[in-house]
Every structure is written in C-alpha cells, then in structure tokens.
Amino acid sequence: MQEHLGRLVLAILVLISCATPVLADENPAPADPTLLPVFEQFGGKPGIDALMEDFMIKLIEDPRTRNYFAEADQTHIKAMLAEQFCVILGGPCTYTGKGMKEAHAKLVINEGGFNALVEDLQQAMDMHGIPFRAQNKLLAVLAPMHREVITQP
C-alpha cells in the first residue's frame, strides 16, 4: 500500500513539475530552511552520505540505470548528490557542482531512465528508514529538476 501511494505521489509531483515554470538550472540546490527537520530525519550529513553509498549501488545494479553510472566517476557523483541533498534539506553544506542542465547535457537520459533513478532513490531511502513524509519533501524539491535532466524525449 505504501509503495503504491509513493508511486502515486511521485506521479503527481512529476505532473505538477511539468506544469510549473522551473529555474532549476539557476540553482541546482535550492535551500529551504523549513526543511531542516527533514535534514535531521535523513540523519544529517552522515546519513545523506550513507544513503548515497546505497543509492549508487542500486543505480549500478539496476539494468535501467547501470549504463549511466557504471563507467562514471561514482565518487564524484555521490559527493555532488550528497552536497545537493544536504543544501536542499537546509543542512550546513555548499553545493559545488554544475547546474543540472550542464551536468546532464551530454547524457542521453529519457523519462524511463529518470523514473528508474527515482525508484532506486526511494528504495535506498526505505532501506535507511527515512520516513515517508521526509522522502516526499525531498522528492517535491527534486521533481521539477527533471526538465533539466531529461535530454531525450
């Protein structure tokens, strides 16, 4: 039931993001101080770092996302995602990475690959016991970035 609800929430977020103007590339890690309690539910910076380890494992194991990550600089990707999530969740971090559009411009990412990544992230968050509501708060901020990440229809 919770998995079904999670997929429904994700679908709604994606639909909303398609109808909402986005300036994601201008700020790939928009901080929201009201999310600081959510940052704590993720276990702070150490929790986010641990989440990224398992998330990357899932991305490489998943045949739908493996090609994007298997030969990439996984250490760098994990570090940039951890910084991004930390900043978004109001943590004491600075995002030093590229904008989403620039970072993904040379990749051939379609809707299916993007959705698979989100599923893998949700599974990793579940593995870490991150509360469902906290997951949704993060996903709500990340969902509009899909326009900057998807490079192929």
C-alpha positions in Angstrom: 0.0 0.0 0.0 2.7 2.5 1.0 4.7 1.6 -2.2 1.5 2.3 -4.3 1.0 5.6 -2.5 4.6 6.5 -3.1 4.3 5.9 -6.8 1.1 8.0 -6.9 2.8 10.9 -5.1 5.7 10.6 -7.4 3.4 10.7 -10.5 1.6 13.7 -9.1 4.9 15.5 -8.5 6.1 14.8 -12.0 2.8 16.1 -13.4 3.0 19.2 -11.3 6.5 19.8 -12.3 5.6 19.6 -16.0 3.0 22.4 -15.5 5.2 24.6 -13.4 7.9 27.0 -14.7 11.3 25.9 -13.3 14.5 27.7 -12.8 16.3 24.6 -11.7 19.5 25.3 -13.7 19.9 28.7 -12.0 20.0 27.0 -8.6 20.6 23.2 -8.7 20.4 23.0 -4.9 17.7 25.4 -3.7 18.0 25.6 0.1 14.8 25.6 2.1 15.4 26.4 5.8 12.0 24.9 6.7 13.3 21.5 5.7 16.0 21.4 8.5 13.9 18.9 10.5 13.8 16.8 7.3 17.6 17.0 7.1 17.7 15.6 10.6 15.3 12.8 9.6 17.8 11.9 6.9 20.5 11.5 9.6 22.2 14.8 8.8 25.3 14.8 6.6 26.5 11.4 7.7 23.1 9.9 6.9 23.0 11.5 3.5 26.5 10.2 2.8 25.5 6.7 3.8 22.3 7.0 1.7 24.4 7.9 -1.4 26.5 4.8 -1.0 23.5 2.5 -1.1 21.8 4.7 -3.8 24.8 4.3 -6.1 24.9 0.5 -5.5 21.2 0.4 -6.6 21.9 2.6 -9.6 24.6 0.2 -10.8 22.6 -2.9 -10.1 19.5 -1.6 -11.9 19.7 -2.5 -15.6 17.7 0.6 -16.4 20.3 3.0 -14.9 23.5 0.9 -15.0 24.7 2.5 -18.3 24.6 6.0 -16.9 26.7 5.2 -13.8 28.9 2.0 -14.2 31.7 3.8 -16.1 31.2 7.3 -14.5 33.1 8.8 -11.6 30.9 7.3 -8.9 32.8 9.0 -6.1 32.2 12.4 -7.6 28.6 11.7 -8.4 27.9 10.6 -4.8 29.7 13.7 -3.4 27.7 16.0 -5.7 24.4 14.4 -4.8 25.2 14.4 -1.1 26.0 18.1 -1.3 22.9 18.9 -3.3 20.6 16.9 -0.9 22.3 18.5 2.1 21.7 22.0 0.8 18.2 21.3 -0.4 17.3 20.0 3.1 18.7 23.1 4.8 21.9 21.4 6.0 25.2 23.2 6.6 26.7 22.4 3.1 27.6 24.2 0.0 26.8 22.8 -3.4 29.9 23.0 -5.6 28.6 21.1 -8.6 27.3 22.1 -12.0 23.8 23.1 -12.9 21.5 20.2 -13.7 21.3 21.1 -17.4 25.0 21.4 -17.8 25.8 18.3 -15.8 23.4 16.1 -17.9 23.8 17.8 -21.3 26.0 15.1 -22.9 24.0 12.2 -21.4 21.1 10.6 -23.3 18.5 10.4 -20.5 14.9 9.6 -21.2 11.8 9.6 -19.0 12.2 5.9 -18.3 15.8 6.3 -17.1 14.8 9.3 -14.9 11.9 7.4 -13.4 14.1 4.4 -12.7 16.5 6.6 -10.8 13.7 8.0 -8.7 12.5 4.5 -7.9 16.1 3.5 -6.9 16.3 6.6 -4.7 13.0 5.7 -3.0 14.2 2.1 -2.3 17.5 3.4 -0.9 15.7 5.8 1.4 13.4 3.0 2.5 16.5 0.9 3.3 17.7 3.7 5.5 14.4 4.1 7.4 13.8 7.6 6.2 10.2 8.5 7.0 7.8 8.5 4.0 6.9 12.2 4.6 10.5 13.2 4.7 11.1 11.3 1.4 8.2 13.2 -0.2 9.5 16.6 0.9 12.9 15.9 -0.8 11.2 14.5 -3.9 9.0 17.5 -4.2 12.0 19.7 -4.5 13.9 17.4 -6.9 10.9 16.6 -9.2 10.9 19.9 -11.1 14.6 19.3 -12.0 13.6 16.5 -14.3 13.3 19.0 -17.2 16.9 19.8 -16.8 18.0 16.2 -16.5 16.0 14.5 -19.3 17.9 15.1 -22.6 15.9 12.8 -24.9 12.1 12.5 -25.3 
